[in-house]
Each structure stands twice: as C-alpha cells, then as structure tokens.
C-alpha cells in the first residue's frame, strides 16, 4: 500500500526570516545595493525574487530593480523534441550590462534550470556577475552549480519531492516535503 506523507519543513515565518537573512547576506557580500538587480526564474522563482528585492529595498532605503526570466527556450530537456511555439515570458525592463545580477529560484536540485537561466540572462546582456539565491537547496546536482545564498539546506532522496507554496500562487506560504512510503 502506498501512502503519501507530507512534512511541513518551513512555515510562513520561517520563509520570511530566510528571505530577510538572504537579503542581508546579499548586501554584506556586495557591500551594499549599488548595481544590484534581481531576476526570478519563471514561475516560482519570481515571487521569491520580488520578496528578496523588496527586503533589499527596505533595508537599503532604495529601489532594487526586479525582473523575471523564462528559461523555456534554453532548457536542455525539451529542445530536441519540441519546437519552440511559445513566446518568451522574460520581463527584464532594465539594463543588465555591468550589473550584479541576483538570480533567484525557489528550489535548486540538478542545476539544469539555473544553467538555462544563465543562458537566458547572457542573451540579455553582459552582467558584471551572476549570483544565485534559492529558498531551498535539496542537493542532487548534475552540473557544477552552487548557490551563493540559501534559505535552507534540505538534503532529500530522489524519491522525495519539495513543494514550495507561495501566497502569490497558492494563497499560503510554506515548504512541504512529500515522501512516498511503501508498506
């Protein structure tokens, strides 16, 4: 018999604290907010990116540009099989040349999504650097990509699944670890 278990590993307050800590770490490492821009990976990285940009703005007292990048045209798992029929949902209404880009996603696992996002960003311009911020790092890398800022390290098995629920999308904030148990 299969039974699915769910464990809440972060609640709304945990998520808020993690985002605030990430914002402080970004400012410390970059010696302030000068030339910082934040770009979220569509879909779930975008609300997290907006929250980080807001936290940075509140701490520094200045606006931080925030955009989003659609990685669909750059994914390595669909390109050979499916022609690109969709229009990109990338929205970066600011110049990234010479900027310090904070790339944001909700979860990192293999690193393939981040690789595709970096390719998409490089098509937009030549940033001074790209730094990666994630809410959850669950391990299982297939590429040599490591986040600069992590809300929570959460080692998992490949059979487990991490679900990040966001107020903007699901109406509540929490991170859930789903396990499948076989009896």
C-alpha positions as CSV (number, residue, x, y, z in Angstrom):
1,X,0.0,0.0,0.0
2,X,1.3,3.4,-0.9
3,X,0.8,6.3,1.5
4,X,2.0,9.8,0.9
5,X,3.4,11.6,3.8
6,X,3.8,15.4,4.0
7,X,6.0,17.2,6.4
8,X,6.0,21.0,6.6
9,X,9.7,22.0,6.8
10,X,9.2,25.8,6.7
11,X,6.2,27.8,7.6
12,X,5.4,31.4,6.6
13,X,7.5,32.9,9.4
14,X,10.5,30.6,8.6
15,X,10.2,31.7,4.9
16,X,10.1,35.4,5.9
17,X,13.2,35.0,8.1
18,X,15.1,33.1,5.4
19,X,14.4,35.8,2.8
20,X,15.4,38.6,5.2
21,X,18.6,36.7,6.0
22,X,19.3,36.2,2.3
23,X,18.8,39.9,1.7
24,X,21.3,40.8,4.4
25,X,23.8,38.3,3.1
26,X,23.5,39.8,-0.4
27,X,24.1,43.3,0.9
28,X,27.0,42.2,3.0
29,X,28.8,40.3,0.2
30,X,28.2,43.1,-2.3
31,X,29.0,45.9,0.1
32,X,25.5,47.5,-0.4
33,X,23.0,47.6,-3.2
34,X,24.9,49.6,-5.8
35,X,24.4,48.0,-9.3
36,X,22.3,45.1,-7.9
37,X,19.3,43.8,-9.9
38,X,17.2,40.8,-9.0
39,X,15.8,38.3,-11.6
40,X,13.5,35.5,-10.7
41,X,13.2,32.3,-12.8
42,X,9.7,31.8,-14.1
43,X,7.4,30.6,-12.4
44,X,8.0,30.1,-8.7
45,X,11.3,31.9,-8.5
46,X,9.6,35.2,-9.5
47,X,7.6,35.7,-6.2
48,X,10.6,34.8,-4.2
49,X,12.7,37.3,-6.2
50,X,10.2,40.0,-5.6
51,X,10.3,39.4,-1.9
52,X,14.1,39.5,-1.9
53,X,14.1,42.7,-3.9
54,X,11.6,44.2,-1.5
55,X,13.7,43.2,1.5
56,X,16.8,44.7,-0.1
57,X,14.9,47.9,-0.8
58,X,13.6,48.1,2.7
59,X,17.0,47.5,4.3
60,X,18.8,50.0,1.9
61,X,16.1,52.5,1.5
62,X,16.3,52.5,-2.3
63,X,14.5,50.7,-5.1
64,X,16.0,47.5,-6.4
65,X,15.1,46.5,-10.0
66,X,13.4,43.2,-10.2
67,X,12.5,41.1,-13.3
68,X,11.8,37.6,-14.5
69,X,13.4,35.2,-17.0
70,X,11.6,32.5,-18.9
71,X,14.0,29.6,-19.4
72,X,11.8,27.6,-21.8
73,X,13.9,28.4,-25.0
74,X,17.1,27.4,-23.1
75,X,16.0,24.1,-21.5
76,X,18.1,21.1,-22.5
77,X,15.3,18.6,-21.8
78,X,12.8,19.8,-24.4
79,X,14.7,21.4,-27.2
80,X,15.4,18.3,-29.2
81,X,11.9,17.0,-29.0
82,X,9.6,20.1,-29.2
83,X,9.8,23.1,-31.4
84,X,9.5,26.4,-29.5
85,X,6.0,27.6,-30.2
86,X,5.5,29.7,-27.1
87,X,6.5,33.3,-26.7
88,X,9.1,34.0,-24.0
89,X,7.7,35.4,-20.7
90,X,11.0,37.1,-19.9
91,X,10.5,40.6,-18.4
92,X,13.7,42.5,-17.6
93,X,12.8,46.2,-18.1
94,X,16.3,47.4,-17.1
95,X,19.8,47.2,-18.5
96,X,21.8,44.3,-17.0
97,X,25.2,45.3,-18.6
98,X,27.7,45.7,-15.8
99,X,25.1,44.9,-13.1
100,X,25.4,42.4,-10.3
101,X,22.5,40.0,-11.1
102,X,20.9,38.1,-8.2
103,X,19.3,35.1,-9.9
104,X,16.5,33.6,-7.8
105,X,14.7,30.3,-7.8
106,X,12.6,28.6,-5.1
107,X,14.4,25.2,-5.2
108,X,17.7,24.0,-6.7
109,X,18.2,20.4,-7.4
110,X,20.1,19.3,-10.5
111,X,21.3,22.8,-11.5
112,X,19.8,22.5,-15.0
113,X,17.2,25.2,-14.5
114,X,19.9,27.6,-13.3
115,X,22.1,26.8,-16.3
116,X,19.2,27.6,-18.6
117,X,18.5,30.8,-16.7
118,X,22.1,31.9,-17.0
119,X,22.0,31.3,-20.8
120,X,18.8,33.4,-21.0
121,X,20.4,36.2,-19.0
122,X,23.5,36.2,-21.2
123,X,21.2,36.7,-24.2
124,X,20.0,40.0,-22.5
125,X,23.5,41.5,-21.9
126,X,26.8,41.1,-20.1
127,X,26.3,41.4,-16.3
128,X,29.4,42.0,-14.1
129,X,28.4,38.8,-12.3
130,X,25.6,36.5,-11.6
131,X,24.9,35.3,-8.0
132,X,22.4,32.6,-7.2
133,X,19.9,32.8,-4.4
134,X,17.5,29.9,-3.6
135,X,15.0,29.3,-0.9
136,X,15.7,25.5,-0.7
137,X,18.8,23.6,-1.7
138,X,17.9,19.9,-1.9
139,X,21.2,18.6,-3.4
140,X,21.4,16.1,-6.3
141,X,23.5,18.3,-8.6
142,X,24.1,17.1,-12.2
143,X,26.0,20.3,-13.1
144,X,28.8,22.2,-11.2
145,X,26.4,24.9,-10.0
146,X,26.2,26.0,-6.4
147,X,24.0,28.7,-4.9
148,X,25.6,31.8,-3.2
149,X,22.7,32.3,-0.9
150,X,20.5,29.5,0.6
151,X,17.4,29.9,2.8
152,X,17.5,26.2,3.9
153,X,19.6,23.2,3.0
154,X,17.3,20.2,2.8
155,X,19.0,17.0,1.8
156,X,16.5,14.7,0.2
157,X,16.3,11.4,-1.6
158,X,15.3,11.4,-5.3
159,X,12.0,9.8,-4.3
160,X,11.1,12.8,-2.2
161,X,9.6,16.0,-3.5
162,X,9.8,19.6,-2.3
163,X,6.8,21.8,-2.8
164,X,7.1,25.5,-2.1
165,X,3.7,27.1,-1.7
166,X,3.6,30.8,-2.1
167,X,0.9,33.3,-1.1
168,X,1.0,34.8,-4.6
169,X,0.2,31.5,-6.2
170,X,-1.4,29.1,-3.6
171,X,-2.7,31.6,-1.0
172,X,-0.3,30.4,1.7
173,X,3.4,30.3,2.4
174,X,5.0,27.0,3.4
175,X,7.5,24.5,2.2
176,X,6.4,20.8,2.2
177,X,8.5,17.7,1.9
178,X,6.5,14.9,0.4
179,X,7.5,11.3,0.9
180,X,6.2,8.2,-0.6
181,X,6.1,5.3,1.9
182,X,5.6,1.7,0.7
183,X,4.1,-0.8,3.2
